[in-house]
Amino acid sequence: MKIVFVDNLLLERSRVAPTEDLQPHLGLISLIGLVESGGHEGVLYDPKLALARGEISLDQSLYHRIARAILEYEPDAVGFTSLGCSFICSLQTAACLKAERRLLPILLGGPHATILYEQILRRFEVFDVVVRHEAESLILPLLEGLCQHQIDDVPGIAFRSGDKVIATTPAPLIKDLDSLPFPAFDHYPIAEVRPSVMRIEVGRGCPFHCTFCSTASFFGRQYRLKSPARICAEMDHVAAAYGIRQFSLTHDLFTVNRKKVIEFCDYVWGRGYAWSCSARMDCVDRQLLEHMAAAGCRAIYFGVETGSPRMQRITLKNQDLELYTPTLDIVRGLRLGATVSFITGYPEETQEDQGLTLDLIGATLCRSDERLETQLHLLTPEPGTELLTRNAASLDYDGYVTDFNFPSLDPRDDNIMRDNADVFVNHHFYRATLPRDRHIFVSSAVEELQALGLVVLRYILGRYGNRLSTLVDSLYEWKKVHLPSQVGCDASLLVAYAMSSWTVVDPACSLLRYMTTVNRMSASLPTSPRCERLAVLPKGRIASANVVAAAGLAVLRDLHDCGTLLSNLSQKKGQSSAVGELSHDRNDWAVVVSSERVVRNILLTRYCGELLEFCTMPRSVAEIVTVARLRWNVVDGEAAQAVCDLVGAGLLSVCVGGRRDSNAPKDLFCSSRTSVN
């Protein structure tokens, strides 16, 4: 039997656009290793990879295109894994498959389906079988049962029988993870994708009881780790096959069992691998962290979740916040990278609780370096959690797409998710003490502020007493008055707030305008320069040539010297004394961001700034000369010379066939000047 396993189309939403994390799904390649050991054929289809290749698009055609790609493998069965955040994509794709091949068995597994199997099977007939909990112990009996059209005695599954949903006896927990076959890494085009870091599953299960987390509902509370020999064998295999020597050890809480972590460190020591893991701050100490660092650990993810002691108790996270700063001090001292993650949007969270979280994030940003990342996420309701059990009646839907949640692409998507709140809980939110609008604004504001960079953010926070809560509160109150209908915070709101609250003469206003512009241009440029051979105009054809502003260029007027400001602030850790005399002078600047993300700042005369703005669309040099004479009272020779200077400085590009020609020689217009001043 040939079975196609379909990965989630999991999109990480950023300030700019969704992005894909191209890695093989560890659970699915584990299953492929098993089915092939049983004489079946397994195929992995990753829609994220298809999206990155341009084979599918994030539009209404997506579900049909994925279904057609799956059917090209001529499968005997299709198995979807499910996460709540992207379940609408799995559901709609399965519907397309059934429309084409009504009798094709479609299986569904993963955490979401495990917990909600009855609702899913009763409501959505496109799924035939739900595989509950860990699938490795039952996938071979299930495939054999499908071949024989008899699955009643397969453990750990659920299916429809008439108008009933039948759930068979649960399959036993896999206690010895070393007994599982090697993951089928060769079923993913790792050589094509060339990830710098590879994920390796090292264990399962979580012994803690956080009210908002569903990990224990799927994997159980029994903490399990693979043996050090098995983990290192997988790392050795990936290193030998693909040359990858950096690994992300996948386990929600790797450091729970101190003895086992030390055993792993002793085993991996000296192999030259770099690795990262997840941990609680009360499950590490200096000695363990030193041991981990010596064995190749380079980064740790800490789920702190809230800076409020009250919310720590309410959510049963029960983490001692007194450990926060000392632990990060140790991590920084060992030169380890770290991510500290927080959540806002809890039903019981007050503005004081939220402020404590924001101020802990702000304090972290004020004393951290680039190796420390802070995150603030909106709370997502998860099935199988105590929090949802208590608040199931207070779910609401507004269509706002957060974090990893999948966007609505089909006109029916919103209605399906709204009308099936118990299945699509991840796309809903809890009615809470604080308004939803505030939660959305706060989480997006923290992301936008961090995008300004540590240097700028520290400088801005200084005028708010280094309290992030005070800055965010000020932003939110300004938004309610001036942009009441806007959802969330974006770069344009930050600039509007700055221009209204600080005025253009404030260096902080210049820095904010500058950084938001650089970020916008960086996001719009291709990830690598296009290698396109363009024709070159012969010399001497100045009057008939067309020029256009270079790609990645913006003109900023009345701006302080932000390049020097950033340099001074970086040296003085964001202190306002770094500004000094630079606060007085403002000029027009051309800011150019290259495809390699190199930023150039070029001082302009006002005339050259206006000329560049005029050339945001292709203009002939003859047209520029005429306009310069009529609008700016510039003689023809000076206008032509200015064009020469701007081409020579790389601020104007010569158009060939309506396209920018970045390869045109700089002496196309004879110019002796090398800068614009």
C-alpha positions in Angstrom: 0.0 0.0 0.0 1.2 3.5 -0.8 0.3 6.2 1.7 1.0 9.9 1.3 1.6 11.7 4.6 0.7 15.4 4.4 2.5 17.9 6.6 0.8 20.9 8.1 0.9 24.1 6.1 2.3 25.9 9.2 3.0 29.6 8.5 4.9 31.7 11.0 3.3 35.2 10.7 5.7 38.1 11.0 5.2 41.9 10.7 5.6 41.6 6.9 4.3 38.3 5.6 3.9 34.6 6.5 7.1 32.6 6.3 7.7 28.9 6.0 9.9 26.8 8.2 11.3 24.2 5.9 12.1 21.1 7.9 10.9 17.5 7.6 8.1 16.7 10.0 9.7 14.5 12.6 6.6 12.5 13.4 5.8 11.8 9.7 9.3 10.7 8.7 9.2 8.5 11.8 6.0 6.9 10.5 7.5 6.6 7.0 10.4 4.6 8.5 7.9 2.3 10.1 5.6 1.7 7.1 8.5 1.0 4.9 9.9 -1.5 7.4 6.5 -3.2 7.1 6.7 -3.5 3.3 4.5 -0.5 2.4 5.5 2.7 0.5 5.5 6.0 2.3 5.6 9.5 0.7 6.0 12.8 2.5 4.2 15.8 0.9 5.1 19.2 2.5 2.9 22.1 1.3 5.3 24.5 2.9 8.0 23.3 0.5 5.6 23.5 -2.5 4.8 27.1 -1.4 8.5 28.0 -1.3 9.0 26.5 -4.7 6.1 28.5 -6.2 4.1 25.4 -7.0 1.2 26.6 -5.0 0.0 30.0 -3.9 -1.7 31.4 -0.8 -5.0 32.1 -2.6 -8.3 30.4 -3.2 -6.7 27.8 -5.5 -4.5 26.5 -2.7 -6.6 23.6 -1.5 -7.3 22.3 -5.1 -3.6 22.6 -6.0 -2.4 20.7 -2.9 -5.0 17.9 -3.6 -3.9 17.6 -7.2 -0.3 17.3 -6.1 -1.2 14.6 -3.6 -3.2 12.6 -6.2 -0.3 12.7 -8.6 1.4 10.2 -6.3 -1.5 7.8 -7.0 -1.9 7.0 -3.3 -3.9 4.1 -1.7 -4.4 6.2 1.4 -3.6 9.8 2.5 -2.7 10.7 6.1 -2.9 14.2 7.4 -1.3 15.4 10.6 -3.2 18.1 12.3 -2.5 21.2 14.3 -5.5 23.4 15.2 -3.9 26.5 13.8 -3.9 25.1 10.2 -6.7 22.5 10.5 -8.9 24.5 8.0 -6.3 23.8 5.3 -6.3 20.1 6.1 -10.1 20.0 6.1 -10.5 21.9 2.8 -7.8 19.9 1.1 -9.3 16.6 2.2 -12.7 17.8 0.8 -11.0 18.4 -2.6 -9.5 14.9 -2.4 -12.8 13.3 -1.7 -14.4 15.2 -4.6 -11.9 13.7 -6.9 -11.7 10.2 -5.4 -14.6 9.4 -3.1 -13.4 6.1 -1.9 -9.8 7.2 -1.1 -9.2 6.5 2.6 -8.2 9.7 4.4 -6.6 9.4 7.8 -6.1 12.1 10.3 -3.7 12.2 13.2 -1.9 14.6 15.5 -2.7 16.5 18.7 -5.8 18.3 17.4 -7.5 15.2 16.0 -6.6 13.1 19.0 -8.5 15.4 21.4 -11.4 16.3 19.1 -11.8 13.1 17.2 -15.5 12.7 17.9 -16.5 16.2 16.9 -14.4 16.0 13.7 -15.8 12.6 12.6 -19.4 13.6 13.3 -19.1 16.9 11.5 -16.7 16.3 8.7 -17.2 13.2 6.6 -14.1 13.8 4.5 -12.1 12.1 7.2 -12.5 8.3 7.5 -10.2 7.4 10.4 -8.6 9.4 13.2 -5.4 8.0 14.7 -5.2 9.0 18.3 -2.1 9.8 20.3 1.2 8.3 19.2 0.7 6.6 15.8 3.9 4.5 15.6 2.5 1.6 17.5 -0.6 1.3 15.4 0.2 2.5 11.8 1.1 -0.9 10.5 -2.0 -2.7 11.9 -4.1 0.1 10.5 -2.6 -0.2 7.0 -3.1 -3.9 7.1 -6.7 -3.4 8.2 -7.3 -1.0 5.4 -6.0 -3.5 2.9 -8.5 -6.1 4.4 -11.3 -3.6 4.8 -11.4 -4.5 8.5 -10.2 -2.0 11.1 -12.4 -2.7 14.1 -9.7 -4.4 16.1 -7.0 -1.8 15.4 -6.2 -0.1 18.7 -6.0 3.6 19.2 -8.2 4.7 16.3 -11.7 6.2 15.8 -14.0 5.9 12.9 -17.7 6.2 11.9 -20.0 3.2 11.8 -23.4 4.3 10.6 -24.3 7.3 12.7 -22.0 6.3 15.5 -18.4 7.2 16.2 -16.4 4.1 17.3 -13.3 4.6 19.4 -11.2 1.4 19.8 -9.1 0.6 22.9 -6.3 3.1 23.3 -2.9 2.1 22.1 -0.2 1.8 24.8 2.3 4.7 25.3 5.6 4.1 23.7 7.9 3.9 26.7 11.1 3.0 24.8 11.6 5.6 22.1 14.8 3.9 21.1 12.7 1.1 19.7 11.4 3.3 16.9 13.0 3.0 13.5 15.3 5.8 12.3 13.4 8.7 10.9 13.3 8.6 7.1 15.3 11.9 6.6 15.9 10.8 2.9 12.2 11.4 2.2 12.7 15.2 2.4 14.9 17.2 0.0 17.3 18.4 2.7 20.1 18.9 0.1 17.8 21.3 -1.8 16.5 23.2 1.2 19.9 23.3 2.9 18.8 24.2 6.4 21.6 25.5 8.7 19.9 23.7 11.6 18.2 20.4 11.7 15.5 19.4 14.3 16.0 16.1 16.1 13.4 14.5 18.3 14.9 13.7 21.7 11.9 12.9 23.8 8.2 13.3 24.6 5.9 14.1 27.5 5.6 16.8 30.1 5.1 16.4 33.8 3.7 19.9 34.4 0.1 21.0 34.5 0.0 24.5 32.8 -3.7 25.3 32.2 -3.2 26.7 28.7 -1.0 23.9 27.2 -2.2 20.7 25.5 1.1 18.8 25.3 0.3 16.5 28.2 -3.1 15.8 26.7 -1.4 14.3 23.6 1.9 12.8 24.8 0.9 12.2 28.4 2.6 13.4 31.5 5.2 10.7 31.5 8.5 12.3 30.7 10.5 10.2 28.2 13.9 10.8 26.5 15.7 8.8 23.9 19.1 7.4 25.0 22.2 9.6 24.4 23.5 6.9 22.0 20.3 7.0 19.9 20.1 10.8 19.9 23.8 11.1 18.8 23.3 8.3 16.2 20.6 10.5 14.5 22.9 13.5 14.7 25.8 11.6 13.3 23.6 10.4 10.4 22.4 13.9 9.5 26.0 15.3 9.8 27.4 12.5 7.5 24.6 12.7 5.0 24.0 16.4 4.7 26.9 18.1 6.4 24.7 19.7 9.1 26.3 20.1 12.5 23.8 22.3 14.2 20.7 20.8 15.8 17.5 21.8 17.6 16.6 19.2 20.1 12.9 18.8 20.0 11.3 18.3 23.4 9.1 20.7 25.3 11.3 20.5 28.4 14.6 18.8 27.7 16.1 19.6 31.1 13.5 18.1 33.5 15.6 15.0 34.3 19.0 16.4 35.3 20.7 13.1 35.3 19.7 12.2 31.8 20.7 15.6 30.5 24.2 15.2 32.0 24.4 11.7 30.4 23.6 13.2 27.1 26.2 16.0 27.5 28.9 13.5 28.4 28.0 11.4 25.3 27.8 14.3 22.8 30.9 16.1 24.2 33.8 16.4 21.7 31.7 15.6 18.6 31.8 19.3 17.5 28.0 19.7 17.3 26.1 22.8 18.3 22.6 22.3 19.7 19.7 24.1 21.3 16.9 23.0 23.6 13.9 24.1 25.6 13.9 24.4 29.4 12.2 25.9 32.5 14.3 28.2 34.6 13.6 26.1 37.7 15.0 23.1 35.8 18.5 24.5 35.2 21.3 25.9 37.4 24.8 27.2 36.9 26.5 23.8 37.1 24.1 22.2 34.6 24.2 25.2 32.2 28.0 25.1 32.3 28.0 21.4 31.5 25.6 21.9 28.6 27.6 24.8 27.2 30.8 22.7 27.3 29.0 19.9 25.4 27.9 22.2 22.5 24.7 23.8 23.7 24.5 27.2 22.1 20.9 28.4 22.8 18.0 27.7 25.1 14.3 28.5 24.8 12.6 29.5 28.1 8.8 29.6 28.2 8.2 32.1 31.0 4.7 32.9 29.8 3.9 35.8 32.2 5.8 38.4 34.4 3.0 38.5 36.9 3.3 36.2 40.0 -0.4 36.2 40.2 -0.8 34.9 36.7 2.0 32.3 37.3 -0.3 30.8 40.0 -3.5 31.1 38.1 -2.1 29.4 35.0 -0.3 26.7 37.2 2.9 27.6 35.4 4.2 28.2 39.0 7.6 29.5 37.9 9.6 31.4 40.4 10.2 34.8 38.7 13.0 35.5 41.2 15.0 33.0 39.0 14.5 35.0 35.9 17.3 37.6 36.0 19.9 35.3 37.7 19.3 32.6 35.1 19.7 35.0 32.2 22.8 36.4 33.8 24.3 32.9 33.8 23.2 32.3 30.3 24.7 35.5 29.1 27.9 34.9 31.0 28.3 31.6 29.2 27.7 33.4 25.9 24.6 31.2 25.1 21.8 32.5 23.0 18.4 32.5 24.7 14.7 33.1 23.8 12.3 34.1 26.6 8.7 33.8 25.6 5.6 35.4 27.1 1.9 35.3 26.5 -0.9 37.9 26.9 -4.6 37.5 26.6 -5.4 35.2 29.6 -9.1 35.6 30.6 -8.1 36.7 34.2 -5.3 39.0 33.2 -5.6 42.6 34.4 -3.8 45.6 33.1 -1.5 45.4 36.1 -0.6 41.8 35.2 0.0 42.7 31.6 2.1 45.7 32.7 4.3 43.4 34.8 4.9 41.2 31.8 5.7 44.2 29.6 8.1 45.7 32.1 9.9 42.4 32.5 10.3 42.3 28.7 11.4 45.9 28.7 14.0 45.3 31.5 15.3 42.4 29.5 15.6 44.5 26.3 17.4 47.3 28.2 20.1 45.0 29.5 20.4 42.3 26.9 22.4 41.8 23.7 21.6 40.4 20.3 21.9 36.8 21.6 18.8 37.3 23.7 15.4 37.3 22.0 12.1 38.2 23.7 8.7 37.1 22.3 5.2 38.1 23.3 2.4 36.0 21.9 -1.4 36.2 22.0 -3.0 33.4 23.9 -4.5 30.7 21.7 -7.2 28.5 23.1 -6.1 24.9 22.9 -8.3 21.8 23.1 -7.7 19.4 25.9 -6.6 22.1 28.3 -8.0 23.1 31.7 -8.3 26.7 30.6 -10.6 25.7 27.7 -12.7 23.5 30.0 -13.3 26.4 32.3 -13.9 29.0 29.6 -15.5 27.0 26.7 -18.6 29.2 27.0 -16.7 32.5 26.6 -15.1 31.8 23.2 -15.5 34.4 20.5 -14.4 34.9 16.9 -13.2 38.0 15.1 -11.2 36.5 12.2 -7.9 38.1 13.4 -5.0 36.0 12.3 -2.3 35.5 15.0 1.1 33.8 15.1 0.8 30.5 13.3 -3.0 30.7 12.6 -3.8 30.0 9.0 -5.5 32.8 7.0 -8.9 32.5 5.4 -8.4 31.8 1.7 -11.8 30.4 0.6 -15.0 32.4 1.1 -16.3 29.5 3.2 -13.4 29.3 5.6 -14.6 32.0 8.0 -18.0 30.5 8.3 -16.7 27.0 8.9 -14.4 28.2 11.6 -17.0 30.5 13.2 -19.7 27.9 13.2 -17.6 25.1 14.6 -15.9 26.8 17.5 -15.3 23.6 19.4 -13.2 22.3 16.5 -11.5 25.5 15.5 -10.8 26.8 19.0 -7.4 28.0 17.9 -8.9 30.6 15.7 -11.1 31.9 18.5 -10.2 33.9 21.7 -11.4 34.1 25.3 -13.6 37.0 26.3 -11.4 38.4 29.0 -11.0 41.1 31.7 -9.1 43.3 29.2 -10.6 44.1 25.8 -9.5 42.0 22.8 -8.4 45.2 21.0 -5.9 45.9 23.7 -4.4 42.4 23.6 -4.0 42.5 19.9 -2.5 46.0 20.1 0.0 45.2 22.8 1.3 42.0 21.2 1.8 43.7 17.8 3.3 46.8 19.4 6.0 44.8 21.2 6.9 43.2 17.9 7.0 46.5 16.0 9.1 48.2 18.7 11.6 45.3 18.8 11.9 45.6 15.0 13.5 49.1 15.6 16.5 47.3 17.1 17.8 47.3 20.6 19.7 50.6 20.2 16.7 52.6 19.1 14.3 50.9 21.5 16.5 51.5 24.5 16.9 55.2 23.6 13.1 55.5 23.3 12.4 53.6 26.5 14.7 56.0 28.3 12.1 58.8 28.0 9.5 56.5 29.5 11.5 55.6 32.6 12.7 52.4 30.9 9.2 50.9 31.4 7.8 49.2 28.3 4.3 49.3 29.8 4.3 53.1 30.0 5.4 53.4 26.3 2.8 50.8 25.1 0.0 52.4 27.2 0.9 55.7 25.7 0.8 54.3 22.2 -2.6 52.5 22.9 -4.2 55.6 24.3 -3.0 57.7 21.3 -4.4 55.0 19.0 -7.8 55.1 20.6 -8.1 58.8 20.0 -6.4 59.2 16.6 -6.9 55.8 14.9 -9.8 54.2 16.7 -10.7 51.8 13.9 -7.2 50.4 13.4 -6.6 46.9 14.6 -3.2 46.3 16.1 0.0 48.4 15.8 2.2 48.7 12.7 5.1 50.8 11.6 3.0 53.6 10.2 1.2 54.0 13.5 4.6 54.3 15.3 5.7 57.0 12.9 2.4 58.9 13.2 2.6 58.7 17.0 6.2 60.0 17.0 5.4 62.9 14.7 2.4 63.8 16.9 4.0 63.3 20.3 7.7 64.1 19.8 7.7 66.4 16.7 10.2 66.3 13.8 13.0 68.1 15.7 13.3 65.2 18.1 16.2 62.8 17.2 14.0 59.9 18.4 11.5 60.8 15.8 14.2 60.7 13.1 15.5 57.3 14.3 12.0 55.8 14.3 11.3 57.1 10.8 14.7 55.9 9.7 14.4 52.3 11.1 10.8 51.7 9.9 11.9 52.8 6.4 14.9 50.5 6.5 12.8 47.6 7.7 10.2 48.2 5.0 12.7 48.3 2.2 14.6 45.2 3.6 11.3 43.2 3.6 10.5 44.2 0.0 13.8 43.2 -1.5 14.5 39.7 -2.8 16.4 37.4 -0.5 19.2 37.2 -3.0 20.1 39.4 -5.9 18.7 38.5 -9.3 21.3 37.3 -11.8 19.8 38.9 -14.9 21.9 40.0 -17.9 20.6 43.3 -19.2 21.5 45.2 -22.3 23.7 48.3 -21.9 23.0 51.6 -23.7 25.9 53.1 -25.7 27.6 56.2 -24.4 26.4 59.6 -25.4 22.7 58.9 -25.5 21.9 61.0 -22.5 18.9 62.8 -23.8 17.1 59.6 -24.9 17.9 57.5 -21.8 15.4 56.8 -19.1 16.3 56.6 -15.4 14.4 55.6 -12.3 15.2 55.6 -8.6 17.3 52.6 -7.6 15.6 49.6 -6.0 15.7 49.8 -2.2 15.9 53.6 -2.1 13.9 56.0 0.0 14.3 59.8 0.4 13.8 61.0 4.0 13.5 64.8 4.5 14.4 66.8 7.6 16.2 63.9 9.1 19.0 63.8 11.7 22.2 62.0 10.8 20.8 58.6 11.9 23.9 56.6 10.9 26.0 58.6 13.3 23.3 58.6 15.9 23.0 54.8 15.8 26.8 54.4 16.1 27.0 56.8 19.1 24.0 55.2 20.8 25.4 51.7 20.3 28.6 52.8 22.0 26.8 54.3 25.0 24.1 51.6 25.3 21.2 53.8 24.2 21.9 56.7 26.7 20.6 60.1 25.6 24.0 61.7 26.1 25.1 60.0 22.9 23.0 62.4 20.9 24.8 65.6 21.8 25.3 68.1 19.0 23.7 65.8 16.5 20.3 66.8 17.8 20.5 70.2 16.0 21.1 69.4 12.4 18.6 67.9 10.0 19.0 67.3 6.3 17.6 65.3 3.4 19.0 61.8 3.1 18.9 59.0 0.6 18.7 55.7 2.3 19.6 52.7 0.2 19.2 49.1 1.3 21.0 46.5 -0.9 19.9 42.9 -1.5 22.6 42.0 0.9 20.9 44.2 3.5 23.7 46.7 3.5 22.4 50.2 4.3 23.9 53.3 2.8 23.0 56.8 4.0 23.8 59.6 1.5 23.4 63.3 2.3 21.4 65.2 -0.4 20.9 68.7 -1.4 17.1 69.5 -1.3 17.1 69.7 -5.1 18.6 66.2 -5.5 16.1 64.9 -3.0 13.2 66.3 -5.0 14.7 64.9 -8.2 14.9 61.4 -6.7 11.3 61.6 -5.6 10.3 62.7 -9.1 12.1 59.6 -10.5 10.0 57.1 -8.5 8.7 56.1 -12.0 10.9 56.0 -15.1 11.8 59.4 -16.5 13.8 60.5 -19.5 16.7 62.7 -18.9 15.2 65.2 -21.3 12.0 65.2 -19.2 14.0 65.8 -16.0 15.9 68.7 -17.5 12.6 70.3 -18.6 10.9 69.9 -15.3 14.0 71.1 -13.4 14.0 74.3 -15.5 10.3 75.0 -15.0 9.7 73.7 -11.4 13.0 74.3 -9.7 14.6 77.0 -11.8 17.7 74.9 -12.5 19.6 75.4 -15.7 19.8 72.5 -18.2 23.5 71.8 -17.7 23.1 71.6 -13.9 20.1 69.3 -14.2 21.9 66.9 -16.5 24.9 67.0 -14.2 22.7 66.1 -11.2 21.4 63.1 -13.1 25.0 62.1 -13.8 25.9 62.4 -10.1 22.9 60.4 -9.0 23.7 57.6 -11.5 27.3 57.7 -10.4 26.2 57.3 -6.8 24.0 54.4 -7.6 20.8 56.3 -6.6 19.4 56.3 -10.1 19.3 53.3 -12.3 19.3 53.3 -16.1 16.2 51.7 -17.6 16.5 49.2 -20.4 13.3 47.8 -21.9 11.3 49.3 -18.9 13.6 47.6 -16.3 16.2 48.9 -14.0 19.7 48.1 -15.3 21.8 47.7 -12.2 24.7 46.5 -14.4 24.9 49.7 -16.5 28.4 51.2 -16.3 28.7 54.2 -14.1 30.3 56.2 -16.9 27.2 56.0 -19.0 26.8 59.6 -18.1 30.3 61.1 -17.9 30.6 62.4 -14.4 33.7 63.3 -12.4 31.7 63.4 -9.1 31.5 60.3 -6.9 29.1 61.5 -4.2 26.0 63.7 -3.8 26.5 66.4 -1.2 
